[in-house]
Amino acid sequence: MESKLKLTPLQPREFFGTPWSGEGEWKPRPLLRRLPGPRRFRFCTFTTWLTDELWLVHDTTIWEDGRKERRDGTARLVAPDRIRFTYDDMPGGTEIQLHADGYDFSPYRMLVMVPFLPVPLQILAHDTCRWDPARAKLHDTIDIRLLGMPLGRQVMTLQPESD
């Protein structure tokens, strides 16, 4: 099945301007049995373009228990193959490097609410996204660490929403 999108690192508006949605799962490392998991979720994201180089990103995660998380951030094209992202819960932000087969985030810190704790934890995330043109799907893998210790992995598969 051929996708209608022209996905190249030189056309970020076409790629990121499309709403995406899909499903995923958070799996803690087996040695961390006290963490809740695995946990399934649905994810969707869309953008509001301010200029060709600046846009707002709107993300929604709905966990299997019905809990809904909404995040809004900004994205700025800083080079033809690089985008800078900032969110309130992402101290220092991150950059992504675009490739023909997807993109890689620079490692980023994120404040995460854990249901059984009263304060957010600051985790370190290593995040890669790969485009599968044969299936018209984006595979996002996020390895998560806390204080240098691997906590687990979040994996999701997204696809562009149809018009």
MDAnalysis code that builds the backbone (N, CA, C; Angstrom):
import MDAnalysis as mda
import numpy as np

u = mda.Universe.empty(489, n_residues=163, atom_resindex=np.repeat(np.arange(163), 3), trajectory=True)
u.add_TopologyAttr("name", ["N", "CA", "C"] * 163)
u.add_TopologyAttr("resid", np.arange(1, 164))
u.add_TopologyAttr("resname", ["MET", "GLU", "SER", "LYS", "LEU", "LYS", "LEU", "THR", "PRO", "LEU", "GLN", "PRO", "ARG", "GLU", "PHE", "PHE", "GLY", "THR", "PRO", "TRP", "SER", "GLY", "GLU", "GLY", "GLU", "TRP", "LYS", "PRO", "ARG", "PRO", "LEU", "LEU", "ARG", "ARG", "LEU", "PRO", "GLY", "PRO", "ARG", "ARG", "PHE", "ARG", "PHE", "CYS", "THR", "PHE", "THR", "THR", "TRP", "LEU", "THR", "ASP", "GLU", "LEU", "TRP", "LEU", "VAL", "HIS", "ASP", "THR", "THR", "ILE", "TRP", "GLU", "ASP", "GLY", "ARG", "LYS", "GLU", "ARG", "ARG", "ASP", "GLY", "THR", "ALA", "ARG", "LEU", "VAL", "ALA", "PRO", "ASP", "ARG", "ILE", "ARG", "PHE", "THR", "TYR", "ASP", "ASP", "MET", "PRO", "GLY", "GLY", "THR", "GLU", "ILE", "GLN", "LEU", "HIS", "ALA", "ASP", "GLY", "TYR", "ASP", "PHE", "SER", "PRO", "TYR", "ARG", "MET", "LEU", "VAL", "MET", "VAL", "PRO", "PHE", "LEU", "PRO", "VAL", "PRO", "LEU", "GLN", "ILE", "LEU", "ALA", "HIS", "ASP", "THR", "CYS", "ARG", "TRP", "ASP", "PRO", "ALA", "ARG", "ALA", "LYS", "LEU", "HIS", "ASP", "THR", "ILE", "ASP", "ILE", "ARG", "LEU", "LEU", "GLY", "MET", "PRO", "LEU", "GLY", "ARG", "GLN", "VAL", "MET", "THR", "LEU", "GLN", "PRO", "GLU", "SER", "ASP"])
u.atoms.positions = np.array([
    [0.835, -1.179, 0.000],
    [0.000, 0.000, 0.000],
    [0.878, 1.239, 0.000],
    [0.721, 2.107, -0.933],
    [1.521, 3.316, -1.084],
    [0.919, 4.448, -0.272],
    [1.737, 5.109, 0.538],
    [1.257, 6.239, 1.335],
    [1.152, 7.474, 0.457],
    [0.161, 8.335, 0.745],
    [0.010, 9.580, 0.009],
    [1.065, 10.597, 0.448],
    [1.677, 10.391, 1.618],
    [2.649, 11.344, 2.138],
    [3.990, 11.206, 1.430],
    [4.636, 12.323, 1.195],
    [6.012, 12.314, 0.719],
    [6.874, 12.516, 1.950],
    [7.489, 11.438, 2.415],
    [8.232, 11.479, 3.655],
    [9.720, 11.608, 3.376],
    [10.238, 12.798, 3.545],
    [11.664, 13.012, 3.407],
    [12.089, 13.971, 4.491],
    [13.341, 13.935, 4.886],
    [13.793, 14.863, 5.916],
    [13.733, 16.318, 5.452],
    [13.584, 16.557, 4.174],
    [13.546, 17.931, 3.684],
    [12.142, 18.523, 3.670],
    [11.134, 17.732, 4.072],
    [9.759, 18.214, 4.074],
    [9.098, 17.996, 5.439],
    [9.633, 18.602, 6.504],
    [9.067, 18.357, 7.831],
    [7.628, 18.830, 7.973],
    [7.218, 19.859, 7.231],
    [5.835, 20.319, 7.364],
    [4.855, 19.250, 6.882],
    [5.189, 18.563, 5.804],
    [4.305, 17.505, 5.315],
    [4.254, 16.331, 6.295],
    [5.400, 15.966, 6.856],
    [5.444, 14.830, 7.766],
    [4.778, 15.160, 9.097],
    [5.210, 16.255, 9.746],
    [4.703, 16.607, 11.070],
    [3.369, 17.340, 11.015],
    [2.964, 17.806, 9.858],
    [1.682, 18.490, 9.718],
    [0.507, 17.544, 9.660],
    [0.771, 16.261, 9.544],
    [-0.266, 15.241, 9.499],
    [-0.563, 14.753, 10.914],
    [-1.832, 14.636, 11.319],
    [-2.136, 14.022, 12.620],
    [-1.735, 12.542, 12.605],
    [-1.210, 12.063, 13.722],
    [-0.785, 10.681, 13.872],
    [-1.501, 10.079, 15.081],
    [-1.799, 8.783, 15.006],
    [-2.381, 8.101, 16.159],
    [-1.972, 6.635, 16.132],
    [-2.072, 6.016, 17.301],
    [-1.736, 4.602, 17.387],
    [-1.778, 4.103, 18.810],
    [-1.171, 2.945, 19.008],
    [-1.178, 2.285, 20.307],
    [0.239, 1.945, 20.723],
    [0.387, 1.738, 22.027],
    [1.694, 1.375, 22.532],
    [1.605, 0.668, 23.856],
    [2.797, 0.360, 24.380],
    [2.869, -0.341, 25.656],
    [4.129, 0.090, 26.392],
    [3.985, 0.304, 27.691],
    [5.115, 0.555, 28.589],
    [5.422, -0.768, 29.295],
    [6.688, -1.204, 29.239],
    [7.106, -2.426, 29.920],
    [8.288, -2.110, 30.826],
    [8.110, -2.280, 32.149],
    [9.263, -2.104, 33.043],
    [10.210, -3.293, 32.904],
    [11.446, -3.090, 33.291],
    [12.405, -4.197, 33.297],
    [11.925, -5.267, 34.268],
    [12.168, -6.530, 33.961],
    [11.690, -7.614, 34.837],
    [12.175, -7.480, 36.286],
    [13.356, -6.933, 36.500],
    [13.886, -6.804, 37.864],
    [13.151, -5.742, 38.681],
    [12.342, -4.924, 38.027],
    [11.637, -3.849, 38.724],
    [10.157, -4.216, 38.884],
    [9.892, -5.302, 39.539],
    [8.524, -5.819, 39.667],
    [7.592, -4.872, 40.408],
    [8.121, -3.952, 41.180],
    [7.270, -3.017, 41.933],
    [6.627, -1.956, 41.035],
    [7.202, -1.753, 39.867],
    [6.615, -0.773, 38.943],
    [5.382, -1.377, 38.279],
    [4.348, -0.565, 38.096],
    [3.174, -1.096, 37.390],
    [3.519, -1.362, 35.929],
    [3.065, -2.483, 35.436],
    [3.318, -2.748, 34.030],
    [3.162, -4.208, 33.726],
    [3.180, -4.596, 32.474],
    [3.116, -3.663, 31.343],
    [1.761, -2.948, 31.303],
    [1.780, -1.770, 30.715],
    [0.569, -0.965, 30.619],
    [0.388, -0.512, 29.178],
    [-0.813, -0.688, 28.674],
    [-1.128, -0.300, 27.293],
    [-1.686, 1.106, 27.274],
    [-1.581, 1.765, 26.109],
    [-2.108, 3.117, 25.948],
    [-2.408, 3.399, 24.490],
    [-3.189, 4.443, 24.282],
    [-3.438, 5.007, 22.943],
    [-2.778, 6.375, 22.934],
    [-2.249, 6.761, 21.767],
    [-1.551, 8.041, 21.643],
    [-1.997, 8.728, 20.365],
    [-2.173, 10.039, 20.447],
    [-2.418, 10.816, 19.225],
    [-1.698, 12.151, 19.344],
    [-1.307, 12.675, 18.199],
    [-0.607, 13.951, 18.148],
    [-1.023, 14.698, 16.891],
    [-1.119, 16.016, 17.017],
    [-1.386, 16.865, 15.860],
    [-0.701, 18.198, 16.082],
    [-0.618, 18.996, 15.035],
    [0.104, 20.256, 15.106],
    [-0.772, 21.431, 14.708],
    [-0.378, 22.593, 15.227],
    [-0.950, 23.871, 14.812],
    [0.223, 24.701, 14.298],
    [0.193, 25.010, 13.012],
    [1.319, 25.712, 12.396],
    [1.178, 27.218, 12.603],
    [2.267, 27.833, 13.098],
    [2.316, 29.279, 13.274],
    [3.038, 29.927, 12.099],
    [4.138, 29.313, 11.668],
    [4.880, 29.715, 10.473],
    [5.441, 28.430, 9.861],
    [6.178, 28.533, 8.760],
    [6.791, 27.339, 8.171],
    [7.899, 26.763, 9.054],
    [8.432, 27.559, 9.986],
    [9.518, 27.106, 10.849],
    [9.095, 26.903, 12.303],
    [7.870, 27.264, 12.663],
    [7.437, 27.194, 14.059],
    [6.019, 26.644, 14.146],
    [5.822, 25.645, 15.029],
    [4.491, 25.091, 15.199],
    [4.307, 24.589, 16.633],
    [3.044, 24.447, 17.004],
    [2.672, 23.880, 18.295],
    [2.389, 22.400, 18.099],
    [2.759, 21.604, 19.100],
    [2.542, 20.160, 19.067],
    [1.573, 19.816, 20.194],
    [0.528, 19.062, 19.878],
    [-0.500, 18.691, 20.847],
    [-0.526, 17.165, 20.953],
    [-0.117, 16.631, 22.111],
    [-0.046, 15.189, 22.329],
    [-1.064, 14.763, 23.379],
    [-1.704, 13.632, 23.145],
    [-2.624, 13.060, 24.129],
    [-2.325, 11.573, 24.279],
    [-2.155, 11.151, 25.526],
    [-1.977, 9.739, 25.861],
    [-3.152, 9.325, 26.729],
    [-3.792, 8.227, 26.369],
    [-4.886, 7.681, 27.175],
    [-4.464, 6.281, 27.609],
    [-4.233, 6.113, 28.914],
    [-3.785, 4.843, 29.469],
    [-4.959, 3.889, 29.593],
    [-4.658, 2.610, 29.688],
    [-5.697, 1.577, 29.734],
    [-6.639, 1.729, 30.922],
    [-6.206, 2.410, 31.990],
    [-7.092, 2.632, 33.136],
    [-7.987, 3.862, 32.940],
    [-7.879, 4.514, 31.752],
    [-8.707, 5.675, 31.445],
    [-8.050, 7.003, 31.756],
    [-6.894, 6.991, 32.444],
    [-6.204, 8.241, 32.763],
    [-5.718, 8.891, 31.469],
    [-5.953, 10.205, 31.369],
    [-5.621, 10.945, 30.151],
    [-4.548, 11.990, 30.472],
    [-3.505, 12.022, 29.648],
    [-2.434, 13.009, 29.791],
    [-2.385, 13.846, 28.533],
    [-2.412, 15.146, 28.702],
    [-2.354, 16.075, 27.558],
    [-1.103, 16.921, 27.697],
    [-0.326, 17.032, 26.625],
    [0.888, 17.848, 26.610],
    [0.870, 18.728, 25.375],
    [1.294, 19.943, 25.551],
    [1.451, 20.862, 24.431],
    [2.868, 21.396, 24.472],
    [3.497, 21.446, 23.310],
    [4.856, 21.942, 23.220],
    [5.051, 22.757, 21.958],
    [6.275, 23.229, 21.779],
    [6.599, 23.977, 20.568],
    [7.699, 23.243, 19.815],
    [7.665, 23.405, 18.499],
    [8.682, 22.833, 17.621],
    [9.176, 23.942, 16.702],
    [10.485, 23.997, 16.537],
    [11.083, 25.006, 15.659],
    [12.084, 24.324, 14.742],
    [11.912, 24.534, 13.453],
    [12.854, 24.019, 12.469],
    [14.125, 24.861, 12.569],
    [15.239, 24.239, 12.977],
    [16.486, 24.976, 13.145],
    [17.476, 24.715, 12.019],
    [17.223, 23.680, 11.228],
    [18.011, 23.354, 10.035],
    [17.110, 22.462, 9.185],
    [17.421, 22.283, 7.912],
    [16.547, 21.447, 7.076],
    [16.335, 20.036, 7.617],
    [17.279, 19.544, 8.432],
    [17.158, 18.187, 8.959],
    [17.152, 18.140, 10.490],
    [16.864, 19.272, 11.149],
    [16.879, 19.325, 12.616],
    [15.728, 20.172, 13.150],
    [15.052, 19.652, 14.171],
    [13.925, 20.343, 14.792],
    [14.150, 20.383, 16.297],
    [13.918, 21.535, 16.894],
    [14.046, 21.729, 18.351],
    [12.659, 21.663, 18.981],
    [12.480, 20.799, 19.997],
    [11.216, 20.655, 20.711],
    [11.375, 21.130, 22.150],
    [10.360, 21.835, 22.654],
    [10.318, 22.199, 24.064],
    [8.912, 21.940, 24.598],
    [8.857, 21.402, 25.793],
    [7.618, 21.149, 26.527],
    [7.855, 21.603, 27.961],
    [6.800, 21.942, 28.684],
    [6.937, 22.332, 30.089],
    [7.510, 21.214, 30.939],
    [7.194, 19.967, 30.604],
    [7.659, 18.833, 31.410],
    [8.958, 18.230, 30.884],
    [9.667, 18.965, 30.005],
    [10.897, 18.473, 29.402],
    [12.009, 19.492, 29.652],
    [12.632, 19.464, 30.864],
    [13.680, 20.436, 31.170],
    [14.801, 20.410, 30.130],
    [15.059, 21.551, 29.507],
    [16.118, 21.641, 28.499],
    [15.678, 21.298, 27.090],
    [14.487, 20.703, 26.929],
    [14.002, 20.359, 25.595],
    [14.821, 19.257, 24.943],
    [14.664, 19.130, 23.634],
    [15.394, 18.124, 22.860],
    [15.438, 18.565, 21.400],
    [16.294, 17.942, 20.641],
    [16.318, 18.138, 19.190],
    [16.147, 16.789, 18.527],
    [15.533, 16.815, 17.351],
    [15.479, 15.589, 16.569],
    [16.279, 15.797, 15.295],
    [16.921, 14.727, 14.895],
    [17.693, 14.693, 13.661],
    [16.894, 13.853, 12.678],
    [16.495, 14.451, 11.560],
    [15.701, 13.746, 10.560],
    [16.597, 12.892, 9.668],
    [16.098, 11.715, 9.317],
    [16.767, 10.794, 8.407],
    [15.746, 10.358, 7.367],
    [16.186, 9.735, 6.308],
    [15.255, 9.245, 5.283],
    [14.307, 8.192, 5.841],
    [14.746, 7.431, 6.860],
    [13.915, 6.353, 7.409],
    [13.310, 6.689, 8.774],
    [13.311, 7.960, 9.170],
    [12.731, 8.346, 10.450],
    [13.517, 9.460, 11.097],
    [13.596, 9.417, 12.421],
    [14.333, 10.449, 13.142],
    [14.735, 9.956, 14.521],
    [15.782, 10.602, 15.062],
    [16.288, 10.300, 16.397],
    [16.212, 11.558, 17.243],
    [15.750, 11.409, 18.471],
    [15.777, 12.500, 19.444],
    [17.143, 12.514, 20.113],
    [17.652, 13.697, 20.451],
    [18.791, 13.724, 21.355],
    [18.253, 13.270, 22.711],
    [19.091, 12.634, 23.551],
    [18.583, 12.195, 24.859],
    [17.937, 13.382, 25.581],
    [16.792, 13.127, 26.208],
    [16.088, 14.218, 26.890],
    [15.623, 13.788, 28.270],
    [15.468, 14.800, 29.114],
    [14.932, 14.603, 30.455],
    [13.461, 14.971, 30.432],
    [12.674, 14.228, 31.201],
    [11.247, 14.477, 31.229],
    [10.727, 14.237, 32.641],
    [9.811, 15.099, 33.066],
    [9.165, 14.923, 34.362],
    [7.945, 14.035, 34.159],
    [7.885, 12.933, 34.901],
    [6.837, 11.935, 34.721],
    [6.096, 11.740, 36.043],
    [4.776, 11.837, 35.980],
    [3.955, 11.550, 37.158],
    [3.757, 10.038, 37.244],
    [4.011, 9.521, 38.400],
    [3.800, 8.104, 38.674],
    [2.604, 8.028, 39.621],
    [1.588, 7.204, 39.284],
    [0.348, 7.203, 40.059],
    [0.519, 7.063, 41.572],
    [1.527, 6.337, 42.039],
    [1.653, 6.102, 43.481],
    [2.623, 7.070, 44.177],
    [3.127, 8.096, 43.453],
    [4.024, 9.086, 44.052],
    [3.401, 10.484, 43.984],
    [3.648, 11.322, 45.011],
    [3.051, 12.668, 45.018],
    [3.807, 13.698, 44.177],
    [5.027, 13.370, 43.744],
    [5.832, 14.314, 42.958],
    [6.317, 13.626, 41.689],
    [6.591, 14.403, 40.627],
    [7.083, 13.780, 39.389],
    [8.528, 13.306, 39.529],
    [8.856, 12.288, 38.781],
    [10.234, 11.810, 38.678],
    [10.841, 12.386, 37.410],
    [12.139, 12.687, 37.459],
    [12.823, 13.130, 36.243],
    [13.550, 11.939, 35.651],
    [13.112, 11.537, 34.458],
    [13.703, 10.383, 33.794],
    [14.559, 10.871, 32.626],
    [15.408, 9.997, 32.127],
    [16.196, 10.258, 30.926],
    [15.689, 9.316, 29.846],
    [15.382, 9.867, 28.676],
    [14.812, 9.071, 27.589],
    [15.717, 9.077, 26.368],
    [15.866, 7.904, 25.768],
    [16.532, 7.737, 24.473],
    [15.442, 7.261, 23.517],
    [15.139, 8.074, 22.512],
    [13.929, 7.923, 21.708],
    [14.299, 7.871, 20.225],
    [13.874, 6.808, 19.550],
    [14.099, 6.688, 18.110],
    [12.787, 6.345, 17.410],
    [12.589, 6.926, 16.242],
    [11.385, 6.687, 15.439],
    [11.810, 6.239, 14.049],
    [11.241, 5.124, 13.594],
    [11.558, 4.598, 12.271],
    [10.281, 4.458, 11.457],
    [10.360, 4.926, 10.212],
    [9.235, 4.897, 9.280],
    [9.288, 3.606, 8.484],
    [8.155, 2.894, 8.439],
    [8.016, 1.675, 7.646],
    [7.099, 2.004, 6.470],
    [7.661, 2.341, 5.291],
    [6.819, 2.748, 4.164],
    [5.920, 1.627, 3.643],
    [6.346, 0.377, 3.784],
    [5.534, -0.740, 3.293],
    [4.219, -0.859, 4.057],
    [4.236, -0.514, 5.325],
    [3.025, -0.600, 6.158],
    [2.452, 0.770, 6.505],
    [3.099, 1.843, 6.052],
    [2.696, 3.222, 6.369],
    [2.554, 3.411, 7.874],
    [3.596, 2.979, 8.627],
    [3.580, 3.080, 10.084],
    [4.903, 3.626, 10.597],
    [4.820, 4.348, 11.702],
    [5.983, 4.878, 12.388],
    [6.157, 4.094, 13.683],
    [7.340, 3.538, 13.911],
    [7.636, 2.764, 15.111],
    [8.515, 3.615, 16.028],
    [8.020, 3.889, 17.228],
    [8.700, 4.750, 18.200],
    [9.107, 3.896, 19.396],
    [10.400, 3.878, 19.695],
    [10.936, 3.128, 20.824],
    [11.631, 4.101, 21.766],
    [11.217, 4.078, 23.035],
    [11.783, 4.986, 24.035],
    [12.331, 4.146, 25.184],
    [13.650, 4.177, 25.365],
    [14.289, 3.517, 26.505],
    [14.398, 4.544, 27.621],
    [13.939, 4.155, 28.823],
    [13.814, 5.095, 29.934],
    [14.715, 4.674, 31.083],
    [15.426, 5.679, 31.621],
    [16.341, 5.463, 32.749],
    [16.021, 6.450, 33.869],
    [16.322, 6.033, 35.084],
    [16.211, 6.893, 36.256],
    [17.511, 6.758, 37.033],
    [18.203, 7.883, 37.236],
    [19.484, 7.881, 37.943],
    [20.458, 6.868, 37.342],
    [20.453, 6.766, 36.015],
    [21.359, 5.869, 35.310],
    [20.897, 4.423, 35.226],
    [19.851, 4.077, 35.960],
    [19.360, 2.698, 35.963],
    [18.248, 2.528, 34.926],
    [18.349, 1.521, 34.053],
    [17.273, 1.293, 33.081],
    [15.972, 0.913, 33.788],
    [14.896, 1.668, 33.502],
    [13.586, 1.381, 34.087],
    [12.745, 0.490, 33.192],
    [12.810, 0.739, 31.885],
    [11.990, -0.027, 30.965],
    [11.955, 0.611, 29.596],
    [11.007, 0.143, 28.809],
    [10.903, 0.591, 27.424],
    [9.439, 0.843, 27.096],
    [9.235, 1.933, 26.371],
    [7.907, 2.240, 25.832],
    [8.001, 2.128, 24.321],
    [7.087, 1.357, 23.741],
    [7.075, 1.142, 22.299],
    [5.686, 1.475, 21.790],
    [5.620, 2.244, 20.705],
    [4.324, 2.513, 20.099],
    [4.452, 2.499, 18.587],
    [3.341, 2.184, 17.959],
    [3.247, 2.193, 16.503],
    [2.167, 3.196, 16.124],
    [2.549, 4.152, 15.300],
    [1.647, 5.229, 14.889],
    [1.442, 5.198, 13.395],
    [0.327, 5.712, 12.966],
    [0.097, 5.852, 11.526],
    [-0.562, 7.208, 11.273],
    [-0.324, 7.744, 10.080],
    [-0.961, 9.020, 9.747],
    [-2.468, 8.828, 9.652],
    [-3.205, 9.807, 10.174],
    [-4.663, 9.738, 10.078],
    [-5.104, 10.143, 8.698],
    [-6.143, 9.497, 8.212],
    [-6.686, 9.797, 6.875],
    [-7.469, 11.099, 6.903],
    [-7.552, 11.727, 5.743],
    [-8.355, 12.947, 5.622],
    [-9.821, 12.635, 5.697],
])
